[in-house]
Amino acid sequence: MYAKGDLRQMYLCFAEYRILPEWREHYLTTTKELLLQDHEVYLYEGTDQENLFVEVWQASSLEQAEQIKKERCSERSSWFQLSDWIAGGPAKLHVWTFKPAHSRGGSSING
């Protein structure tokens, strides 16, 4: 993440999905390996809903965020293999890009 006060505007790309319970252990093993390769992504599991996961990808521009989104949904992505374990398949992979809601000059007030 960027340091507090950094003048660049950061974008976040979220990928959200639910993993089928029978694939959970395989999913966790695979994502552990993927996270070692991709340093700009964080993985979270819902505290209220087991097997609901969110990937958070960082980007320095809207263009980079859109490229991450396109790549994440692409069959050539190393992360695409997870789609087989998503409840409802790849159609249930939801990916969104977010930017800071407020800014002061060139920097975000979100910190």
C-alpha positions in Angstrom: 0.0 0.0 0.0 1.0 3.6 -0.4 2.4 5.6 2.5 0.1 8.0 4.2 0.3 11.4 2.4 1.4 9.8 -0.9 0.3 12.0 -3.8 -0.6 9.1 -6.0 -4.3 8.0 -6.1 -4.6 4.3 -5.4 -7.2 2.1 -6.9 -8.3 -1.3 -5.6 -9.6 -4.2 -7.6 -11.8 -6.6 -5.6 -12.6 -10.2 -6.8 -15.3 -11.8 -4.7 -16.6 -15.4 -4.8 -17.7 -18.3 -2.7 -15.7 -21.5 -2.8 -17.5 -24.9 -2.6 -16.9 -26.4 0.8 -15.5 -29.7 -0.6 -12.7 -27.7 -2.4 -11.8 -25.5 0.5 -8.5 -27.2 1.5 -7.3 -27.5 -2.1 -8.2 -23.8 -2.6 -6.3 -22.7 0.5 -3.2 -24.7 -0.6 -3.3 -23.3 -4.1 -3.9 -19.7 -3.0 -1.0 -19.9 -0.6 1.2 -20.7 -3.5 -0.3 -18.0 -5.7 0.2 -15.3 -3.0 3.9 -16.1 -3.0 4.0 -15.2 -6.7 1.7 -12.1 -6.7 2.8 -9.4 -4.2 0.2 -6.9 -5.1 -2.8 -9.0 -3.9 -4.2 -9.8 -0.5 -6.7 -12.5 0.2 -9.5 -12.3 2.9 -12.2 -14.7 4.0 -15.5 -13.4 5.3 -15.8 -13.7 9.1 -19.6 -14.1 8.9 -19.7 -16.4 5.9 -17.2 -19.2 5.7 -15.8 -19.9 2.2 -16.6 -16.3 1.0 -13.4 -14.9 -0.2 -12.2 -11.5 -1.5 -9.0 -10.8 -3.4 -7.8 -7.2 -3.1 -5.4 -6.1 -5.9 -3.6 -2.8 -5.7 -3.2 -0.5 -8.7 -1.7 2.9 -9.2 -4.1 4.0 -11.9 -7.5 3.2 -13.3 -5.9 1.8 -16.4 -3.8 -0.6 -14.3 -6.8 -1.6 -12.2 -8.8 -2.3 -15.4 -5.9 -4.4 -16.7 -5.8 -6.4 -13.4 -9.6 -7.0 -13.7 -9.3 -8.1 -17.3 -6.4 -10.4 -16.5 -8.0 -11.9 -13.4 -11.1 -12.9 -15.4 -9.0 -14.2 -18.3 -8.5 -18.0 -18.7 -4.8 -17.4 -19.0 -4.5 -16.0 -15.5 -2.8 -18.3 -12.9 -5.7 -17.3 -10.6 -8.4 -18.5 -13.1 -7.9 -22.1 -12.0 -9.8 -21.2 -8.8 -12.9 -20.7 -10.9 -13.5 -24.5 -11.0 -14.0 -24.3 -7.2 -16.4 -21.4 -7.2 -20.0 -22.1 -6.3 -21.7 -21.4 -9.7 -18.5 -21.4 -11.6 -16.7 -18.5 -13.3 -20.1 -16.6 -13.8 -20.1 -16.1 -10.0 -16.7 -14.5 -9.9 -17.5 -10.8 -9.3 -14.7 -8.2 -9.9 -15.0 -4.5 -9.2 -12.6 -1.5 -9.2 -12.7 1.1 -6.5 -11.1 4.5 -6.1 -11.0 6.8 -3.1 -14.3 8.6 -2.6 -12.7 11.9 -1.5 -9.5 13.6 -2.2 -7.7 16.8 -1.3 -5.7 18.2 -4.2 -3.7 15.3 -5.5 -3.8 13.1 -2.4 -6.6 11.0 -0.9 -8.1 12.1 2.5 -8.6 8.4 3.1 -4.9 8.1 3.9 
